[in-house]
Amino acid sequence: MSKPTPTFYLLHGEGDLTLREEVARLRARLAAGADPTTAEMNTTLLDGREATLAEVRGACETMPFLAARRLVIVEGMLTNARSEVVQALADYLPTLPPWARLVFVEPKRLPDSHALVKLARTHESGFERAFDPPSNAVGWIRKRAAQYGAEITPRAAATLAELVGEDLHAAASELDKLATYVDGARAIDVDDVARLTPYVPEANIFEMVDAVVRGDATGAVARMHRLMDEGDPLGLLGMIVRQFRLLIMAKAYLDAGYAPDGLAEALDVHPYAARKLPAQARNFSMETLEAIYRRLLDYDVQIKTGRIKPELALDLLVATLAG
């Protein structure tokens, strides 16, 4: 005997992209056969942080209009819900009217011991699924590329994973763009990622500064020349100035006792930078960073007044820092 169609769903976890895609698929499936206007009229979205139990019940018990079902999506109600609210929901969910489809969407994974997790897993009218971030970002990127009808080399996938970190929305967006670019003619490679992904130049600056931190003058100069081959030396100097300005701000932020997790928002930087800045900032004193920044500004003036060539200024800078 097959299980009845669920009337209540619990979708939860930190895998935001896959969770949101599942919600979209569920909405499309439940709206199948209805025109968009009718489907919209029979869909209620509630902010669970503010909605009351009475509002949830009222939405579910409202008869659908010119449709067989009414869809109610409640976001973020359960994560911090009081025990009496959870118990009231546990009592109510098995009594939902047959036309109601109630979907709880939670941005954090609820524990297995949660009463509604247990209910959704065991009740014949319940459905539960947890969405976790991928444990292997490179593997996830390669599988995701296949969904776009593309292949991506392991090295290119690793590069993209390093750039986007845990931001799967960004990874999916970049893969969509990269798949369109290669158009099935070949696998996406590292050069494609470098050409189309906007944060690659900044990532290369981080690699150069990493070489400086290691005292690897040869490696730092080699990376500097590779960057100069790819763009304007004055533009490159501007990127280096920005890098050390970020290091100064990151140093001040961390020295003030703030947690690294808030760095991306505090400095309004890409997640890649937020992951890399703390380690680099720890390798410099504030006095050293300020001295480097003053030297960079001095080189900028010398270049713009014709007293030194940009290429020579950059070579001198990197050799001095890594020496």
N, C-alpha and C positions, 0 to 999 in steps of 0.2 A: 504494500500500500504506500503510495507516494505521499510525501510530506505536503501539507497545505501551503498555499502561497503565503509568505510572511506578511504580517500586518505591521510589525514593528522591527526596525533595523537599528543596530548599534555599530557605527563605523568610527574607529578611534585609532590614535597613534601619531607619531612624529613624522611619518612618511607623507608629508603634506601633498606633494604632487600626485602620488598614486591615490591618496585618499580623495582628493578633489576630482580626479578623473573618474573614480568609482561613483561619486555622487552624481557627476554629469551623466554617466552611463545609466545609473538608476533612474534619474529623472527622465531620460529619453525612453527607457523601457516602460516606465509607468505611464508615460504620455503617449505611447504608441497607439495609433489609430485616431487620435484627437488632433484637431487643427491647433496651431500654436496659440491662438487667442484663447480657445477654450482651456487648453492645458494651463496657460498662465492664470486664468481665472480660478482654477482649481488647485493652485499651488500657493501655500502659505510659508513664508520664511520668517522664523522667529529668532531673535538674539537671546539665547538661553541665559545669558548673564543678567538679563533684565526681565525676561518673560516669567510669568507666574504659572503655577500648575493649572490654575483655572483657565488661563489663556490657551495653554496647550490643549486642554480638554475641549474648550470651546471650538478651537480650530478643527480638531479631529471629528467632532460630532456635528459640524455643519454639513448638511447634505451637499453632495457635489452638484454642480449646475451643468446640465446637458453632457454629463460624463459619468463613467462608472466608478471613478475613484477620486478621492481628494488626497493630495500629497502635502504633508506637513513636515518641514525640515527645521529642526531645532539645533542651533549651533552653540556649543560651549556651556550647556546647562549642567552636565553631570560631574565635571572635574572637581568642582568645589561645592557640590550640592550638600545641603544639610541632610542628616540621616533620615529625618521625617519626610523630606521631599522624595528621597530615593525610595523609601518604603511605600509612600503614596503612589508613586509611579509603578512600582512592582505590583501593587494591588490593581492598578488601573489597566496596565497594558494588555493583560489577557482578555479584557472586556471591550477592547476597541470595536467600534462598529465595523461591519464587513467592508464598507467602502473606504475606510481610512488606511493610509499608509504613512506611518509616523517614523521619521528617520532622525536619529540623534547623531550629530557629527561632533566629535571631540578632538581637539588638537593635541591631546596628550593620551598616551596609552593608559587605560584603566587597569587596575590589578585584577588578576583572575578571581580574587575573592570578592570583588564588587558585586553587589546583589543583582544589578541589571546585566552585568556580563554573564553571570550564571543563568539568569532567566532567559536572555537572548539565545544562549547556547542550547538550552534544554527544552524550552517551550516549543510546541509544535508551530506556533505562529511567530516565532522569533528568528532573527538572523543576526549574527555577530561576526565582525572581521576586524582584525588589528592590522595596522599599516606601519611598518618600521622602516627607517631609512636603510638603504642597502649597506650591507657589511662590506661589500667589495664595489667601490664606486667605478672602478675600471670595467669590471664585468657588467655592471648595470649600464654603463655608457655603450658598450659594445652590443648588448641586447637591444637597447633603445634605438641604436642606429639601424638595426635590422627592421624595426617597426616603420622606419622611414624608407625602407627599401635600399639601404646603403650598408656598406662595410666600412669599418674604421680599423686602422692598424693598432696593435697593442700600444705602441709608443705614442701615437696620436691620442688614443683614449686616455693614457696616463697623463699626458700633458693637459688635456682638457679637464680631467679630474682634479689636477693640482690647481688649475685656475679657478674652477667654480666651487671647489670645496664641497659643502653639503647642500649647496643651492641647486636642487634638481630642476627647478623651473629654468634656471639659467642654462644648465646642461642641455635640457630638452630644446630650448630655444636655439642654442648654438648648433646643436645637431641637425635641427630642421634646416637651418641656413646652410650648413656644410653639405648636407645631403642634396639640397637643391643645386648647390654649386658644382659638385662632381657629377650630378645627374646620372648616376649609375655607370659612368664610363670606367671608373676605377675605385679603389678603396680611398677613403679619406685619410690623408697622411699628415705628418707634423707640419709641413709647409702650408697646408690648407688651414690648419688651426692657427698658425702664426699670421696668415694673410687675412683671415676673416674674423678672428676673435679679438675684440678691441682691447683687452687688457694685456695682451702679449708683450707690447713694448715695456710696460711698467714691470712685468714679471722679469724681463731681461735685465732691467735696472737692479732688481733685487738680487739676481744672480751675480751681477758685477760687484755689488756691495758685499755680498757673502764672500766673494774672493778677497776683497779688501780686508774684511774682518779676519779671514784666515791668514792674512799676511802673504797671500799668493799674488805677488805683483805681476808675474808673467800671465797668470790666468786673468787677472783683473784687466790688464792692458789688452789682452786678446779679445776679451768680451767687449771692451770699450771700442776697439777697432771694428768689431762685427756690428756693433750698434751704429757706428759712424757710417759704415758702408750702407746701412739700411735707411739712413735719414740725414737730415740737416744737423750739423754739429751744434748750431745755436739752439735748435729745438731739443737736442740731447742734453745740453747744459741745463736748459730749463727743467727737464725731467729730473736731472740729478739734484738741482736746487730744491725741487719739490720733495724729492725723496728725503733729503736731510731735514727739511722743514717738518715733514711727517715724523721723522725719528725724534726730533726735539719735542714735538707735541706728545708723541707716545711716551717718551721718557718722563715728561712732566706728569702725564696722566697716571702712569704706573707708579711713579714715586709718591704720588698723592694717596696711594692706597686703593685705587680703583681696580676692579677685576678686569683682566684682558677680554672677557666675553663682551664687554660693552664698548670695546675700542672702535669697531666698525661704525657704530651709530654715533659715538662721540666725535670722531674725526671725519665722519661722512666719507669713508673710504670703502673700496671693494673688499669683500670678505678675504680674498687672497692676501691683500695688504694687512688686514687685521690679524691674520694668522702669522705673518712673517715679521711684522714690526717689533713685537715684544722681544724676540730672540736677538734681533739686530740691535735694538736699543740697549739691551743689557751689556753689549760689548763696548759701549762708549760711555764715558762720563758726560755729564751735561756740559762741562767746560770744554771738552774736546769737540762735542757736537756744535757748540756755538762758535768755536774757532774755525771749524771746517766751513760752517755756513758763511762766516765773514770772508773766508778765503774765496768761496764760490762767488760771492757778490763782487769781490775785488776783481776776479777773473772776468766776470760779466762786464764790468766797466772797462777793463783793459781791451777786451775784444771789441766792444762797441766804439772805442776811441781809436782803434787801429794799432794799438801798442803791442798786440800779440795775436797770432793766428789761433782760431778756435781749436784746431786739431792739436796744436802744441800745448795750449792751455789744458785740454782734457788729458793729454798724456802726462803732463807734469803733475796734475792733480792726482791722478790715479797712482802713479809711481810713488809720489810722496806719501799718500795715505797708506799704501800697502807695504811701503819700504820699512 
